[in-house]
């Protein structure tokens, strides 16, 4: 399950955990991001340290979270994504939708 810990006012931090039920975790992440935006958070960070293989449920959730943040005028940041996953996202031409630069 994604966990949330506010970094400071206006910012929310979420972490993708290593777990087998990624569909559940993806739904939970989307819900938590929506809730954070409703609370007024304007900067969302998702830590992808534990995300170690391309999973369509999680990738879709991240894209939806990024889109929802843009719709609410909030920034969206992916932190600690592995070089391999970054390359996969780039190969799928989704890096801009996720806000991954470089």
TAWODA-V113617 format. One line per field, one symbol per residue. ss: DSSP state (H for helix, E for strand, L for the rest). A space follows every 50 residues. Layout:
BEGIN
ss = ???
END
This chain:
BEGIN
ss = LLEELLLELLEEEEELLLLLLHHHHHHHHHHHHHHHHHLLLLEEEEELLL LLLLLHHHHHHHHHHHHHHHHLLLEEEEELLLHHHHHHHHHLLLHHHHLL LL
END
